[in-house]
Amino acid sequence: MKKVFRLENLGCANCAAKMEKAISKIEGVSFVSIGFMTRRFTIEADESSFDMILEKAQKIIKKYENDCKIVR
């Protein structure tokens, strides 16, 4: 399942790259892309565990930028 979300309060291109790399290592994630300029977060992952993967992704995002969040 592939979905696109908006990232709110993303302020650093370097952090976005680090987030993307860390999220790609989550089990079940087959593709991830974070566009700094567009604030778009695209993720493709197993449908059966998509919500859990999204929660893990949000924790990773907060680790790099505390105010940044996924807008569903």
Protein Blocks (a to p, Z undefined) as FASTA:
>chain_A
ZZddddehiabfklmmmmmmmmmmpghiabdcddfklopacddddfklmmmmmmmmmmmm
mmmmmmbccdZZ
